[in-house]
Amino acid sequence: MKLALWTIGKAHEPYVKAGIEDFTKRLNHYFPAEWNIIPVPKGAGTLSEAELKRREGELILAALKPDDYLVALDERGRGLSSEGLAGLLQQRANEGTRTVVFLIGGAFGIDAAVLRRAQFQWSLSALTFPHQLVRLVLAEQLYRAGTILRNEKYHHK
Ligand SMILES: C[S@@+](CC[C@H](N)C(=O)[O-])C[C@H]1O[C@@H](n2cnc3c(N)ncnc32)[C@H](O)[C@@H]1O
């Protein structure tokens, strides 16, 4: 099963890049995992917040395959413990999911149509984080989940 880490916006900022690359490399020992950085649509500065989100949503919905399992990261979603995240991945693998897509939204969040398409809306916390930090946390938590599934020593309760 593959993990696809999708994010809208710019390349990884230097202040998180090294960490993202490190955890993504480690994560790849457990699951093939790749980042897909979706550029902000052209003319974004002239669009209203709602219109920008709608256009980003269209790009995302067009890029998803019908059998992709979509986890949308959204602070209004449901919380998961690290063991819970490991359980979610295990369940997907057991059910034969080929790709789990983890989606981080842009500056204004994720469009409602995409949230409806998501099988799971995942909140890391009730706090709102910048998407660059969410990228780093996502990579680390997926790596942690991999170590939990293999009973390795990284995660301590
Ligand atoms: C700057 S935030 C967008 C905040 C926007 N005001 C909203 O209402 O969604 C950019 C993205 O980071 C992710 N994000 C930020 N904080 C999060 C949290 N606590 N849990 C899950 N995802 C979060 C979400 O994917 C969000 O779309």
The ligand as a Gaussian input file, in Angstrom:
#p B3LYP/6-31G(d) Opt

LIG

0 1
 C       -3.257000      27.378000       7.543000
 S       -4.215000      25.948000       7.599000
 C       -5.777000      26.512000       6.969000
 C       -6.636000      27.095000       8.015000
 C       -7.978000      27.537000       7.490000
 N       -8.365000      28.718000       8.190000
 C       -9.066000      26.490000       7.686000
 O      -10.140000      26.892000       8.111000
 O       -8.884000      25.320000       7.364000
 C       -3.636000      25.010000       6.221000
 C       -3.916000      23.545000       6.311000
 O       -3.134000      22.971000       7.340000
 C       -3.811000      21.836000       7.868000
 N       -3.997000      22.035000       9.307000
 C       -3.705000      23.136000      10.048000
 N       -3.959000      22.897000      11.346000
 C       -4.417000      21.625000      11.442000
 C       -4.839000      20.792000      12.524000
 N       -4.861000      21.212000      13.782000
 N       -5.249000      19.537000      12.229000
 C       -5.232000      19.086000      10.965000
 N       -4.840000      19.823000       9.902000
 C       -4.434000      21.069000      10.140000
 C       -5.133000      21.711000       7.142000
 O       -5.011000      20.785000       6.090000
 C       -5.327000      23.114000       6.617000
 O       -6.146000      23.108000       5.469000

